[in-house]
Amino acid sequence: MLNTPPLDLAPITRHLRAMFGSRLLVAAVHHLHVFDQLSDEPLPLAEISHRLGLGERPAMVLLPGLCAMELLDYDEAGRLAITELGRYLTQSQTPNLTGYTGLEKDDAGVIEMAARLRNDGPLDTAEGISFVKEGEGPSPMDDPELARKFTLGLAGRARHLSPIVAASMTKREGHLLDVAGGTGFYTYEWLLANPNSTATLFDRPAVLNVAAEILAEFSRSGRPGASGLSERVSFLPGDMLTDELPQTDILLAASLFHDWPTPTCQLLAHRFASALRAGGELWVHDAFLNDTLDGPLPVTDYSAQLFWGTKGRCYSRAEYRGWLADAGLKPTSENIPTQMDYGLIWAKK
């Protein structure tokens, strides 16, 4: 582990993501009328989702978010119910805050959030599916300008988190496959911590061009072992959904699954498991919902942000472990916190 953990930057990202949670709240009250639907009696998750006209993904973004805000809760029968606090968002409560929250109901972001919840994404996918491949078409990340902008936009987060992640992962000789590795910082830091190992960074070609520039800079940092990293890293362009993945001892999926809907996550879990050699390890670094799907609030806000711009959402550790077990891996029970509301889980083959 790191001797002196760096300052946790979570307060900054929490403020950023709270915007999306606020849109969820106002859309729930004034466009989807969630609290009106639950005002008479608690309802099972499937029933309230049906009444609201929500698919699985938007329901699992909206309802855990409202639970995290302490406006909804599960009763002893496992049904969703309005809390005492949530009653103040119903017309039957006197006084209530429906008028006050209604001052924001015509905000463009709120209206768009309501539309995306009903539609499970934007009506025009070009406006909302920002950074993941759509169908059989080319990936947006094949555009050099967009790939550079997005990859460098994520670089600060990866630069901060990667030493913490590397210090928390297995120390061993072998090969690391970093899928959708972006900037490459997680790979570079892991190699510094494992000086007898090698790695492959797998991503879209335009992203790898940026990663190579970052590696050149990293190699000149003067840190022990950094100058020789270029001899231990290979760059492999491809599509993780369709192309064959090289065999490896450790596979890292950092901020990856959350871009995709559940069926794609299940597919990826099987593909990643197949790429592992016997005794190999699959590590997932992400922000996780509670297994009870009722928070925590920073993660439900992040889930709303992901819902806005990708095909995915945040998932619970139980959901991940179910996919990994179904793919033939043996998930461990370790929950390893890192920073910025992220953590690590892992499974063995």
Residue, then its C-alpha position, 0 to 999 in steps of 0.5 A: m500500500l502507499n505510505t501516505p495516501p494522497l488527498d481524496l478528490a471525491p468532493i470535487t467529482r461529487h459536486l459535478r455528478a450531483m447535477f445529474g442527481s438533481r435532474l433525477l429528483v425534479a424529473a421524478v416529482h414533476h414529470l414521472h410522478v413517482f411519489d404520486q404512484l406510491s402515495d397510496e401503498p408500497l409497490p414491488l420494484a417491477e410494478i412501480s417500474h411498469r407503472l412509470g413506463l421504465g425499462e430496467r436500466p432507467a429504473m435502476v438509475l432512478l429508484p436507487g437514486l431516490c432511495a439514496m436521497e432517503l425519499l424512498d425505502y424498501d419495506e419488510a416485504g421488499r416493496l418500495a415505499i415513500t419515506e417520511l421525508g419523501r411524503y413532503l414531495t406529495q400533494s397530500q402532505t401539508p406543507n409540502l415542497t412540490g411547488y418549490t421543486g417545481l420551480e425547476k421543472d421546466d429546466a432543459g436538463v430536467i426535461e431531457m432527463a425525463a425524456r431519457l428515462r422514458n426512452d432509456g436514452p436520448l431520442d437522438t443517440a448521436e446526442g447522448i451515446s457519447f463515447v461507446k460504439e453504437g451497433e455495427g457502426p464505427s466507434p466515436m472514439d475512432d475520431p482522432e479529435l474526439a478520442r484525444k479530447f476524451t482521453l486527456g479529459l480522463a487523464g487527471r482522474a487516472r493519474h491520481l487513482s492509478p498508483i492507489v490501484a496498482a498498490s492494491m492489486t496483486k504483486r506477481e510476475g506475469h502479463l497484464l491486459d488492460v482492456a479499454g485502458g485509455t491513457g495507460f496510467y493504470t498499466y504504467e503504475w502496475l508495471l512500476a510496482n511489478p518490475n518483472s512483468t509485462a503488459t498489453l494496453f488494448d483500446r481503439p487505435a486513436v486512443l492508443n496514439v494518445a496513450a503512447e504519447i503519455l507513456a513517452e512522457f511517463s518514461r521521462s519522469g525520472r521515477p525508478g524503473a520508468s525509463g524502461l517501461s516502453e520495452r515492457v508495454s505493447f499496444l494492441p488496437g481492437d474492439m473488445l466486443t468482437d476481436e480476439l483478446p490475447q491470453t493473460d495472467i491479469l486482466l484489468a477492467a477499470s471504469l469499463f463495465h459501467d458504459w454498457p447495459t447488463p447483457t453487454c456486461q455479461l458478454l464482456a465477463h465471458r470474453f474476459a474470463s476466456a482471456l485468462r490463463a489458469g490461475g489468472e485474475l480479473w480485476v474490476h475498478d469502478a464505483f459500486l452501488n450497495d448490494t441493496l440498491d439503495g445508494p450510496l448517494p455519490v454513486t447513484d449520482y454518478s450512475a445518473q451521469l453515466f446514464w446520461g452519456t453512455k449505454g450503462r449505469c453503475y452496478s452493485r458488487a453483487e451484480y458484478r460477482g454474479w456475471l463473473a461467477d456465470a463466466g466460470l470465475k471464482p469471485t473473492s469476497e474482498n471489497i478494496p476501497t481506492q478513492m473518489d468513490y471507487g473501489l476494487i473487486w476481483a475474481k480468480k480462474 
